[in-house]
Amino acid sequence: MNLLIDIGNSRIKWTTLDDKGLSETQFFDRKPTGLKTQLNKIWKPLKSVETIWVSNVAGDKMATQLTEWTEKNWQLTPNFVHAETKRFGVANAYDKPETLGVDRWLGLVAVRQHLKKACCIIDCGTAITVDIITADGQHQGGFILPGLGLMRSTLAAGTDALTETTDDVSFNMLATNTYSAIQAGTLYSITATLENLIRDIQQSFDDNIRFVISGGDADAVLSLLPDNVEHDSDIVLKGLKLYAKQPPAKSQG
């Protein structure tokens, strides 16, 4: 059995892969400390783990803690995937291919296998990334902008007046409290930007392109985007699945 792990800036998603395919995706929020305690509770019951494939955007410390835990408990060293110059029919557009975020790379890999046409991937996490891939697998590059949580925390931290508690305050589009004003303002700012990007990209590709959205804030953003945007919450794990099903290959980067 393969364990597939998607480590983001705020949460960890995971699933298992065996002869029957992928199991149901699960996730837990990352805490500032105590990762190994979390893993003891969540992964100790797992049996027959043979290989571990990881997408990690949370830095070297996280990678070290994960490796120490898996080596101690399963005597297994994780395979940390990194962006490559070319693999699985995807050609990386970056001048330094390895600097493309691994989550973005795996999203490209996943859509290339399932959508044989041009595609735009919108990943709404801590940062929002937008990547475009052509029908023949050529990555065109993309955009990065602050995500909803980052934008909201920056706005609140930088303005003394925005100090209201948010624990029991409901969200309203037309705000009658500061919390709702921040929620609505940031949501509409993000979606307006994405709408403009989608429109411009459609024109560039003569409407012959598909749009896929993923990430923790996808549900909130999707409700205000055009109907032609598809939701795929497991796109990074689907990219890891391709690595798990093939023998390790040397990077061409």
C-alpha positions, 0 to 999 in steps of 0.5 A, spaced: 500 500 500 502 506 498 501 512 502 500 519 498 501 525 502 499 533 500 503 537 505 500 545 505 501 551 509 495 550 513 493 543 513 495 536 511 491 531 506 492 524 505 490 518 502 492 511 500 493 507 494 492 499 493 490 495 487 483 497 488 485 505 487 485 511 491 481 511 498 477 516 501 481 523 502 482 525 509 486 531 512 487 534 518 490 541 520 497 543 521 499 545 528 505 549 530 508 544 534 506 537 535 506 534 528 509 527 531 503 527 536 498 528 531 501 522 526 501 517 532 494 518 533 492 518 525 497 514 522 499 509 527 493 504 525 495 504 518 497 497 516 502 494 510 504 501 508 510 500 503 512 506 500 510 514 501 510 519 496 509 526 498 508 533 496 511 538 501 510 546 500 511 547 508 519 547 508 525 542 510 523 542 518 516 539 516 520 534 511 525 532 517 519 531 522 515 527 517 521 523 515 523 521 522 516 519 524 516 514 518 523 511 519 521 510 526 515 507 526 515 504 519 522 503 517 520 507 511 523 513 508 518 518 504 519 520 497 519 527 496 517 529 489 519 535 486 518 539 479 522 536 473 523 539 466 519 534 463 515 528 465 508 524 464 507 528 458 508 535 461 514 540 459 515 545 465 515 552 463 520 555 468 527 557 467 529 553 473 524 547 473 525 545 480 523 552 483 516 551 480 512 549 487 511 541 487 503 542 488 503 546 482 507 541 478 503 535 480 496 539 478 499 540 471 501 532 471 494 530 474 490 534 469 495 532 463 493 525 464 485 526 465 484 532 460 487 532 453 486 539 452 488 546 454 487 547 461 487 552 467 488 550 474 486 555 479 489 553 486 486 557 492 490 555 498 494 560 502 496 563 496 492 562 490 496 560 484 494 559 476 497 555 471 496 554 464 497 548 460 496 547 453 493 540 449 500 538 448 502 538 455 506 545 454 506 549 461 505 556 459 507 559 466 502 562 471 500 567 476 501 567 484 496 572 488 495 572 496 489 567 498 483 569 502 486 567 509 492 571 507 489 577 505 484 577 511 489 577 516 494 582 513 488 587 512 486 586 520 493 586 522 495 592 518 489 596 520 488 598 528 480 599 527 479 592 525 479 589 532 472 586 532 472 578 535 469 574 529 467 568 533 460 568 533 459 573 527 455 571 521 458 573 514 453 578 510 455 580 503 452 587 505 456 588 511 453 591 518 460 589 522 467 589 521 468 582 520 463 581 514 466 587 511 473 584 511 470 577 509 466 580 503 471 585 501 476 580 500 472 574 497 469 579 492 476 582 490 479 575 489 473 573 485 473 579 481 481 578 479 480 571 477 474 572 473 478 577 469 483 572 468 478 567 466 475 571 461 482 573 458 485 566 458 478 564 454 479 569 449 487 567 448 485 560 447 478 562 443 474 559 448 478 552 447 480 551 454 477 548 461 478 551 468 479 547 474 479 549 481 482 546 487 485 548 494 482 549 501 478 556 499 475 553 492 468 552 495 468 559 497 471 562 491 467 557 486 460 560 488 462 567 485 466 564 479 463 562 472 459 556 471 464 553 467 470 552 472 470 545 475 472 543 482 477 537 483 479 537 491 484 532 490 488 534 484 495 534 488 494 527 490 492 525 483 499 527 481 502 523 486 498 517 484 502 517 477 509 517 481 507 512 486 504 507 480 511 508 476 518 506 478 522 512 480 525 516 474 531 521 474 529 528 473 531 531 467 532 538 470 
